[in-house]
Amino acid sequence: MTDSTRTTADEASVAVKPTEPPAAEPPHGAPVPPSPTQRVLRTLGRLPFTIALLATLVLVGILVGGFVSSVSDADWYETFAYGVPSFADGRWWTTITGTFLVADPWGYLVLLLTAVGVGWLEFRRGTGRAAAHFFGGQVLAVIGAAVVIAGFAEMGSHWAETLVTQVDVGPSGGVFACIAAAAASLPSPWRGRALLILTAFTLVSVLFLGTVADVEHAMAVGMVLLVNAGSFTKPTVREQRYVAFVMIIALTVVQVIASIAPTYGPFGMTSVGGIDMADVLIDAIVVLVIAPGLLRGYRVAMVIAVILAGVNVLAGALAVFLIVHPELYDDAADYDSREGLAFAAASGFLWAVMLVWLTVCRRAFRARLRRRLPGDKGLNRPGVRIDDVRRIVQQDGGGALSWMATWRDNRHFFGSDPTTVVAYQTHHGVALVLGDPIAPPEKVGATLTEFIDSAERAGFVVCVFSAGAAVRDAMPEGWRALQIAEDTIVDLPGLEFTGKKWGAVRTAINRGARDDVTFRLTTLSSEPRSVRAQITEISEQWVGDKGLPEMRFTLGSIDEALDPAVRTAIATAADGTVQGFLSWLPVYAPGGRVRGWTLDLMRRRDGGSFPPVMEFLIGSSALAFRDEGAEFLSLSGAPLARSEDPEDERQIEVILDRLGGILEPAYGFRSLHRFKQKFNPRAEPMYLLYSDGADLARIGIALVRAYLPDASVPQLVRAGLTMGK
């Protein structure tokens, strides 16, 4: 990709200051976009059940005075409330009547939960599904909770014996069923994560709060999980790590809360001060240290987590044994000791779940602290030569960016197939693949999948930057592709600069002939020292004007231009002064034939005597490569620039647009993209491939560092502050 702002339209020919076009009115007959009010009304029109449910709850609340006083004190309350006592008396119809009552005025906060939960499901899945999940979930949650509580009471649970005499009201069981159903409708990986958090919340609520409503919520979520069990697939390595991370964080939060607030659940009761704070703080400190390591898959973090979980499980098992056999310890044991047993038993149960998960998913935690892929080799490592990568590129061919795989900043993954290689860089825990994997067409998908598996097991987030359509089609299932740029391709067979559309290029070439400007297509390494000194001077002057260090990643430098395989186009004035130059990277067809060339460096002398030097150089290069039999020129996709604004401003698009905006004053990508349209190219999409939307912020930061590895924080801040000026 080219890296010059000296080649924008205003510098390459006539200086024209662009003006802001007036806002255009919609053409006659075109649909008028809806106003904000219309959008709101349209959305509400899709939520008739949610609106009717909210209206019913409000109306009943007004009729019974629930907004101003507690209805649980009314004489009729237990008659219409649901629970074990009501069902024992045969009042099964309370399942319906109790749904529309709220016990206390503050409980009407459930209206917000209802609007969000039921409305979310109705918006996503329709009115019928929302109504079915609400009423079905409410009935099953209420009856299921009553059965569970009665069962535990029969087994002698003091906690259940307390709840078996209580009744409850409210729609929260159905609301939780709707929230779970809406979460289950999300795409992967958000579906699993949302359900994990929801399940953890309800389970912890039962163990440490233990009200009738908490049991109902757990039953509702459990019902939805059971119904959707067939749609769940085996979690990926990253998802296994994410589950472990969420579980250990949730455990720590629960322990901290339980140490400062009273709890009551199946294992007993605790009060403030009844738990050893030293144990809680030790666990919390250890977890804060190892939790990020679990998320990245570090083996040492998993080992420490297993030890911590094992200790807590043993303590919980001992606590359960003593609770079941109270005769084994002193009847005069103080109250705090009994509370400690209840807390240890409840937390031990959760730690047991954590331990089972870590054991089953132990292969997801193999990354070492010094992350390195099994097939990873850098060019600076013993036994690895640049010629190895060159040979594979020439043998397999590749896309417009394939020669960049040979650049010094990259690392290289040689997988199980010796004829393939993946070039990538690592920044902030992200493995950025540069362009397409270098592999025969039929092996591209397998090569990419092997690299992704190895990189994720080593603890990296993986993305492919500037991938072509073939790699997009071969990406693993569940991955996503986002177009981030367009490669600008000029087809060379039969190319002639005739007609109005080629006027600017034809004029530049003709002016070069009149001004005695000569064109040479050569290799920079073979040029005399005087010519190389001028080219170095032009390049250093260009870099010094930017206020930021020279960019890297998909942008080369003089060092890459000195490669004998890279061609250099030079424009020289009659007095021998170099006016500007280009560097062209080879694009190979399988078997070693050069089929095209990709534009890399594109720089002109500041204050030079030949303004249209870039049109002259590109046009002359195109004719020379055409005569050599090349098929195309890639003028390269200006990074972070597109011909049209994206329709869907998702998170990564916003990140890339901000990055482009920050770098635009210094590097002019977007103006450069407009300049290239003078050569009437056809566009080929270039994609960012990624697996998880939650990683997009990290990917954006990694891209900044890949392009500007040497930029200091103050330099980046200054660049950002100049964005809007």
C-alpha positions, 0 to 999 in steps of 0.5 A, a space after each residue: 500500500 502506498 504511503 504518500 501525501 505528496 501525491 494527492 490531486 492538488 499536488 500532482 497537477 493543479 492545486 484545487 481546494 475542494 469545497 463542501 457540496 450542498 446537501 442534496 435533496 432526495 431525487 424525485 420518487 426516492 423514499 424519504 428516510 423516516 424521522 426519529 418519531 416515525 422510527 419510535 412509532 415503528 418500533 413500538 408497533 412491533 411490541 404489542 404484547 410487551 405494551 399490553 403486558 406493561 399496561 396490565 401490570 400498571 392497571 392492576 397496580 393502580 386498582 390494588 394500590 400497589 404503587 403506594 403501599 405493600 399489598 402483601 399486608 392485605 387480607 386477600 394477598 395470600 388468596 391470590 399469591 402463588 406458592 407451595 401453600 396455595 398449591 397445597 390448598 388447590 389454588 392452581 389458578 394463582 399461577 395466573 393471578 399472582 403474575 400481575 401483582 407486585 408485593 411492594 411499591 419498589 417492586 414495580 422496578 420490574 416494569 423496566 425489566 419487563 420492558 427490556 426482557 420481553 420487549 427484546 425477545 418480541 423485537 427479535 423473535 416476534 409477538 407469538 414467541 414472546 407471549 409463549 415464552 412469557 406465559 410458559 416460562 412463568 407457569 413452569 418457573 412458579 410450579 417448578 420452584 414449588 416442587 423443588 422447594 417442597 422436595 428439599 423441605 421433605 429432605 429436611 433442608 432448613 432453608 426449604 422448610 422456611 420457604 415452603 410456608 411462603 407465597 410470592 407474586 410477580 411476573 419475574 419468572 416469565 421475564 427471566 424466561 424471555 431474557 434467556 430466550 432472547 439471549 439464546 437467539 443471539 449469534 455466536 459467541 454472544 449467545 453463549 456469553 449472555 447465557 453464561 452470565 445469566 446462568 451464573 447470576 441465577 445460580 449465585 442468587 439461589 445459593 446466597 440469597 435463596 428467596 422463592 423468586 430466586 428459585 423461580 428465576 433459576 427454573 425459568 433460565 434452566 427451562 430455556 437452556 434445556 429447550 435450546 440444548 440441541 442448538 449449542 455446539 462445542 465451545 471454541 478454545 477462546 470460549 472455554 477460556 472466557 467461561 473460566 474467566 467469568 466463573 473465577 471473577 464471579 466467584 470472587 465477587 460473590 465471596 467479597 459480597 458475602 463477607 460484607 452482607 448477610 446471605 441465606 441459601 440452601 447451605 445456611 445463613 451468614 451475617 456481616 462479620 461471620 466470615 474470615 475476611 483474611 481468606 476472602 482477601 487472599 482468594 481475591 488477590 490471587 484471582 485478580 492476578 491469574 484471571 487475565 492469564 486464564 483469559 489468555 490461556 496461560 498454563 501457569 494461571 490454570 495450574 494456580 486456579 486448579 490449586 485454589 479451586 481444590 483447596 476451596 472444594 476440600 473446605 466446602 466438602 468438610 463444611 457440608 460433612 459437618 453441617 450434615 453431622 452436627 453431632 461431630 462438633 461441639 454443640 456450644 460452637 459459636 454462631 460465627 463458626 456455623 456461619 463460616 460452615 454455610 459460606 464454605 459449603 456454598 462457595 465450595 459448590 461453585 468452586 467444584 463447578 470451576 474445577 470440573 470446567 478447568 479439568 475438562 477444558 485443560 487443553 485450552 490452557 497451554 499457552 506459555 508466558 512467552 507466547 510463541 506459535 509452534 510453527 513460528 519462525 522469524 527471519 532473525 531466528 537461526 536456520 530461517 532465511 529470507 530465501 525460504 519465504 521467497 521460494 514459497 511466494 514464488 512457488 505458490 504465487 499469491 495476491 497483491 500483498 504477497 511479497 510483503 511476506 518477505 519483509 523484515 518486521 514479519 514473523 512467519 508460521 510454517 505449518 505442517 505443509 512445507 509449501 505454505 507460510 503465513 506472515 504475521 505480526 504480534 501487537 498487544 496480544 493480537 496476531 495480525 496476519 498480513 494479507 492472504 496466507 501463502 499457499 496453493 489455492 486448494 490449501 488456503 483454508 487449511 493453512 489459515 485454520 491451522 494458523 488460527 488454531 496454533 495462535 489461539 492456543 498460544 494465547 493470541 487474538 487472531 485477525 487477517 488484515 487485507 484478505 482477498 475474497 478467496 480467503 474470505 470464502 475459506 475462513 473458518 465457520 463462525 468467523 466474520 468478514 468486514 470490507 475495510 479497503 479496496 484494491 485498485 487494479 489497472 488491467 494492462 493487456 490492450 491498455 492505451 491512454 486514449 479518450 477523455 478519461 485518460 486525459 490527465 495521465 496522457 497530459 503528464 506523459 506528453 509534458 514529460 517529453 516536452 520538459 525533457 523528463 526521462 523515465 527509467 524502470 530499474 532496480 534501486 540496488 543497481 543504481 549509482 550512488 548519486 541516484 540512491 543518495 537523491 532518493 534517500 534524501 527525498 524519502 527522509 524529507 518526506 518522513 521528516 514532514 509528517 510529525 510521526 515516524 515512518 509507517 510500517 506493516 503494509 507500507 515499505 521503506 527504502 530498505 524494502 525498495 533495495 530488494 533486487 526483486 523490487 522494481 523502481 520507477 524514476 523520473 529524472 529532469 534534464 539536469 539529473 535531478 530526481 523528481 520522484 520515484 515509485 517502487 513496485 513489488 512483484 506479484 507471482 503466479 504459481 510456478 514463478 512467473 511474475 503476473 503483476 506489480 503492486 505499488 509501494 513507495 510513492 514519493 516526489 521531491 518537495 518543491 520539484 520542477 515537474 508537478 505531474 510527476 506521479 501521473 507521469 511515473 504511474 502511466 509510464 510504468 503501466 506501459 512498460 509493464 504492459 510491454 513486458 507481458 504483465 497482466 495488471 498493476 495494483 495501485 494498492 488499497 489506500 489503507 482505511 479508505 473506501 469508495 463509499 461510506 459503509 452502510 453498517 457503522 459497526 465498532 471496527 468500522 468506527 475504530 478504523 475510521 478514527 484511525 484513518 482520521 487521525 493519520 489523514 493529516 499526516 499521510 493523506 490516505 483518503 486524498 491518495 485514494 481519490 488521486 488513484 481514480 485518475 487511472 480508472 482502476 477496477 476495485 477488488 474488496 479487501 477484508 478484515 477477518 475476525 472471530 469475535 466482535 469483543 476483540 475489535 477494540 484490541 484489534 484496532 489498537 494493534 493496527 495502530 501499533 502495526 502501522 506506527 510501531 515507533 510512535 510515542 504516546 505524545 505523537 499519537 495524541 498530537 496526531 489525534 488532536 489535529 484530526 479536526 483542525 
